[in-house]
Amino acid sequence: MSFAAKKIGEIAVAIGRHRNMVSNILKDVENCGCIKRSGRILTIVSADNRKMVSPPQCLG
């Protein structure tokens, strides 16, 4: 399916999405699909967190 020389509204109808969503994707193609996170940025990665929380190994 080719969308060359199509209007945003025509593309939106063809793929079944709202024209504002199509417009936003075409404006910023590189960041398309990236999730915008809100909240505090973690200072510890999850692997380090698991190491700190895991119980100590029994030596015996």
PyRosetta script that sets phi, psi and omega in degrees:
from pyrosetta import init, pose_from_sequence

init()
pose = pose_from_sequence("MSFAAKKIGEIAVAIGRHRNMVSNILKDVENCGCIKRSGRILTIVSADNRKMVSPPQCLG")
pose.set_psi(1, 128.0)
pose.set_omega(1, -177.5)
pose.set_phi(2, -106.7)
pose.set_psi(2, 132.9)
pose.set_omega(2, 178.6)
pose.set_phi(3, -111.7)
pose.set_psi(3, 14.0)
pose.set_omega(3, -179.7)
pose.set_phi(4, -64.1)
pose.set_psi(4, 133.7)
pose.set_omega(4, 177.3)
pose.set_phi(5, 63.0)
pose.set_psi(5, 28.4)
pose.set_omega(5, 176.3)
pose.set_phi(6, -101.8)
pose.set_psi(6, 153.0)
pose.set_omega(6, 175.3)
pose.set_phi(7, -79.6)
pose.set_psi(7, 157.4)
pose.set_omega(7, -178.1)
pose.set_phi(8, -59.1)
pose.set_psi(8, -40.8)
pose.set_omega(8, 178.7)
pose.set_phi(9, -62.7)
pose.set_psi(9, -37.7)
pose.set_omega(9, 179.0)
pose.set_phi(10, -68.8)
pose.set_psi(10, -39.8)
pose.set_omega(10, 177.3)
pose.set_phi(11, -63.9)
pose.set_psi(11, -43.4)
pose.set_omega(11, -178.9)
pose.set_phi(12, -60.4)
pose.set_psi(12, -42.7)
pose.set_omega(12, 178.7)
pose.set_phi(13, -66.5)
pose.set_psi(13, -39.5)
pose.set_omega(13, -177.6)
pose.set_phi(14, -65.8)
pose.set_psi(14, -36.9)
pose.set_omega(14, -178.7)
pose.set_phi(15, -99.1)
pose.set_psi(15, -4.9)
pose.set_omega(15, 176.1)
pose.set_phi(16, 76.0)
pose.set_psi(16, 35.4)
pose.set_omega(16, 178.8)
pose.set_phi(17, -126.1)
pose.set_psi(17, 164.2)
pose.set_omega(17, 179.9)
pose.set_phi(18, -72.4)
pose.set_psi(18, 146.7)
pose.set_omega(18, -176.6)
pose.set_phi(19, -65.2)
pose.set_psi(19, -28.7)
pose.set_omega(19, 176.9)
pose.set_phi(20, -66.1)
pose.set_psi(20, -37.6)
pose.set_omega(20, 178.2)
pose.set_phi(21, -65.7)
pose.set_psi(21, -43.0)
pose.set_omega(21, 178.4)
pose.set_phi(22, -62.9)
pose.set_psi(22, -42.1)
pose.set_omega(22, 179.2)
pose.set_phi(23, -62.7)
pose.set_psi(23, -43.1)
pose.set_omega(23, 179.5)
pose.set_phi(24, -65.5)
pose.set_psi(24, -37.2)
pose.set_omega(24, 178.0)
pose.set_phi(25, -66.2)
pose.set_psi(25, -43.8)
pose.set_omega(25, -179.1)
pose.set_phi(26, -68.5)
pose.set_psi(26, -27.8)
pose.set_omega(26, 178.0)
pose.set_phi(27, -70.6)
pose.set_psi(27, -37.8)
pose.set_omega(27, -174.6)
pose.set_phi(28, -136.7)
pose.set_psi(28, 76.9)
pose.set_omega(28, -174.3)
pose.set_phi(29, -67.6)
pose.set_psi(29, -37.1)
pose.set_omega(29, -175.6)
pose.set_phi(30, -65.1)
pose.set_psi(30, -33.8)
pose.set_omega(30, -178.7)
pose.set_phi(31, -97.5)
pose.set_psi(31, 10.6)
pose.set_omega(31, 179.8)
pose.set_phi(32, -65.3)
pose.set_psi(32, 127.7)
pose.set_omega(32, 179.0)
pose.set_phi(33, 91.7)
pose.set_psi(33, -6.0)
pose.set_omega(33, 178.3)
pose.set_phi(34, -78.3)
pose.set_psi(34, 135.8)
pose.set_omega(34, -179.8)
pose.set_phi(35, -85.6)
pose.set_psi(35, 129.2)
pose.set_omega(35, 177.5)
pose.set_phi(36, -87.0)
pose.set_psi(36, 111.6)
pose.set_omega(36, -177.9)
pose.set_phi(37, -86.8)
pose.set_psi(37, 140.2)
pose.set_omega(37, 173.9)
pose.set_phi(38, -115.3)
pose.set_psi(38, 155.9)
pose.set_omega(38, 178.3)
pose.set_phi(39, 105.3)
pose.set_psi(39, -173.3)
pose.set_omega(39, -175.0)
pose.set_phi(40, -74.2)
pose.set_psi(40, 140.1)
pose.set_omega(40, 177.0)
pose.set_phi(41, -80.6)
pose.set_psi(41, 130.9)
pose.set_omega(41, -179.0)
pose.set_phi(42, -72.1)
pose.set_psi(42, 138.0)
pose.set_omega(42, 178.2)
pose.set_phi(43, -93.5)
pose.set_psi(43, -18.1)
pose.set_omega(43, 180.0)
pose.set_phi(44, -114.3)
pose.set_psi(44, 130.4)
pose.set_omega(44, 176.8)
pose.set_phi(45, -73.4)
pose.set_psi(45, 158.3)
pose.set_omega(45, -173.4)
pose.set_phi(46, -64.0)
pose.set_psi(46, -31.2)
pose.set_omega(46, 179.4)
pose.set_phi(47, -65.4)
pose.set_psi(47, -42.7)
pose.set_omega(47, 177.7)
pose.set_phi(48, -66.5)
pose.set_psi(48, -37.2)
pose.set_omega(48, 179.1)
pose.set_phi(49, -63.8)
pose.set_psi(49, -41.0)
pose.set_omega(49, 178.6)
pose.set_phi(50, -64.2)
pose.set_psi(50, -36.8)
pose.set_omega(50, 179.7)
pose.set_phi(51, -65.0)
pose.set_psi(51, -37.8)
pose.set_omega(51, -179.0)
pose.set_phi(52, -73.4)
pose.set_psi(52, -33.6)
pose.set_omega(52, -174.4)
pose.set_phi(53, -86.2)
pose.set_psi(53, -26.3)
pose.set_omega(53, -174.7)
pose.set_phi(54, -65.5)
pose.set_psi(54, 145.8)
pose.set_omega(54, -178.9)
pose.set_phi(55, -69.6)
pose.set_psi(55, 152.0)
pose.set_omega(55, 179.9)
pose.set_phi(56, -66.4)
pose.set_psi(56, 150.2)
pose.set_omega(56, 179.1)
pose.set_phi(57, -76.2)
pose.set_psi(57, 140.8)
pose.set_omega(57, 177.6)
pose.set_phi(58, -82.1)
pose.set_psi(58, 128.1)
pose.set_omega(58, 177.3)
pose.set_phi(59, -99.6)
pose.set_psi(59, 129.4)
pose.set_omega(59, -178.5)
pose.set_phi(60, -171.6)
pose.dump_pdb("model.pdb")
